[in-house]
Amino acid sequence: MNMNKNQEIAIVAPLILVVFMYSIFQLAAMVFEEQISWYFGLLIYWIIWGIAFPLWIIGKKSIQNLIRPQKLDKKVVLLVILPLLMAFIFKFVSGMEYEKASTWALLLLLSTAFGNGFFEEVLWRGVYMELFSNNIFYRMIWPSFCFAIWHYAPGSVSSSNNLIGLMVGAGLFGLYLSYLAKKTNTIWWSIVSHTLGGIIVIL
């Protein structure tokens, strides 16, 4: 397969992302308490990798096309419900509980559900669907594997004692969301599923 420069960059970028973001989370953990360091790291992640990188690698117009809403029909409802059921089951995996010591903590967590639901779908599903529309490995498998590995970075500053469960769950969730995006030809429904799934896990 002959690749253009943007495709080559997109293949290598997740490895850089993991190392870079792990360092950011570790530095933040030295300065802030756990929840603030985690949230600070996510803000950096959203700005650099969820906004700047996709804009640079596929452009604003492609992103707008990828997130266009699509009509809801029975098939789409079934495809969207499945990851929500996965999120509900994941909620009960030991060590996956979110610390909600205060209303402030809950609001931070809920905002991450919306932030991750949008920015992660643009990055991990949108970019790869756009650049590798006819290559199942680079469209679905590679970004889902890297999506799983990426979760090591925020997990490293979390009190969760089930980091492997977090990574495996994220990888399977990402693989399904890649399938959902391809099946519906938009990342709109993967954004909806990811956001709602995040809210289910948090609450």
N, C-alpha and C positions, 0 to 999 in steps of 0.2 A: 504494500500500500504506500503510494507516494503521498507525503504529507506536506502541507504548507507550514509556514513559520508559526502561525497562530495555533495550529493543531499541535505542533511540537512543544510549544510553550505550555499549552493546556495539559499536556501529559506530564510534564515535569513540575508544573506549578504546585500541585497538592503536596509534594514532598517538601518543597520550600515552605509552603504554608504551615505544615505540621511543625517543622523545626522552629520557624519564626514565632508562631503562636505559642508553642511550649515555652519559649524563652520569655515572651511577654507575660504569660500567666505566672511564671516563676518569679519574675521581677516584681509584678504587681503584688504577689503574695508576701514579698518582703516588706512592702510599704503599707498595704491595707489589710483589714480583717478579711476573713474568708469570702463572705458574700460580695463585698465590694471589689475584691481582687478578681473574683469570677466575673462580675458584671463589667468591670473595667476592661478585662480581656475580651469579652464579647463585643463591646463597643468598638474596640480596635479591629477586631475580626470583621464586623459588619462594614465598617468604613472602608478598610483596605480590600478585603476579599469579597465582600458582598456587594459593594458599590463600585469602587475604583477598578478592580480587576475585570469584572464583566463588561463595564463600559469600554475599557481599553481593548479587550480581546474580541468582543463581538459587536459592540456599539449600541447606542441608545435605541435605534430603530429596531434592531433584532430583539432587544429586551422587551420593547413595547409589543412586538408581535407575539412573543412567547407568553406574555402574561395577559393576553386578551381573554376576557371572560367568554365562556362557552355555554350554550344552552344546556340546561339540566334535563337529562332524560333518565329512564329506568336503568339503563346500562351504566351510566356515569354514577348514579346514586349507589349502585352495588359496588363499583370500583372505589368510591370514596369511603364507604362504610367499613370496608375490610381493614384499612390501616387504623381506623378509629377503634375497632375491636382489638387490634394488635396493641394499641396504646393503652387500652383499658386493662388488658392482661399484663402488660409490662409494668403497669402501676403497682402490681402486687408481687413483683420479683423482689426478693430480700436484698436490702442494701440500696434500693433505687429511690427511697423516699426523699422528698425535698424538705429541707428545713424551713418551716414557715413560722418563725418565732414571733413575728409581728405583722401587722397590716402592711407596713413598709416592705418587709421581706416578701410578702405575698404579691404586692404590686410589682416589685422588681422581677419576680419570677414570671408573672403574667406578661410583662412587657417583653421578656425573652421569648415567650411563646410566639408573639407577633413578630419580633425581630428575626428570630431563626426561621419562622414559617415563611417569611418573604425572602430574606437575603440568602439563606441557604438553598432555597429552591432555585433562585436566579443563578447562583454559583454552581451547585452540584448537579442540578438537573438541566437548567436552561443552557448554560455554556456548552455542556457536552452533547446535548440534544441538537444544538445549533451547529456545532463543529463536526460532529460525527454521526449524522443522521442515519447513515447506512452501515455503521460498524457497531455491532451489538457489544463488543468487548469495551471499546472506548466510550460508548454512549451510556452503558449501564453498569458493567462489571467493575471497570477501573475506578470510576468516580464513587461507586458505592463502597468499594474496598477502602478508598482513601477517606471517604466520609466516616467510616468506622474508625480508622486510625486517628483522624483528626480529633475525635472525642477523647483521646488520651490527654490532650493538652488541657482542656477545661477540667477534665476529671482529676488531673494531677493536683489541683488546688481545692478539690471538693472533699467533704467529709464522708462521701459515699465510700463504702468498703467493697463495692462490686464493680470495679473499673472494667473488668473483662465483660461482664453482663451488659454494661453501658455500651461498649464498643460493638459487641455482637448484635445487640438490639438495634443500634443505629445503622449498622451495615445492612441488616435485613430490611429495616424500614426504608432505607435509602434505595435499595434494590427494587422494592415494591413501588416506591414513588417514581423511580425512573420508568418502570413499566406503565404506571398510570399516566405519566406525562406523554409517553410515546403513543399510548392507546388513544388518548383524547386529543393529541396533537397540540397541546398547550400545557404550560406549567401552572395555569390558573387553579386547576383542581388539586394539584400536588401542594400548592401553597395553602389552599383551604384545608386539606387533610393534615398537613404538617402543623399548621397553626392550631387546629382543633385537637389534634393528637397531643400536642404540647400542653394545651390547657387541661385535657383529661388527666395526663400524667401528674401535673402540678397539683390539681385540686384533689 
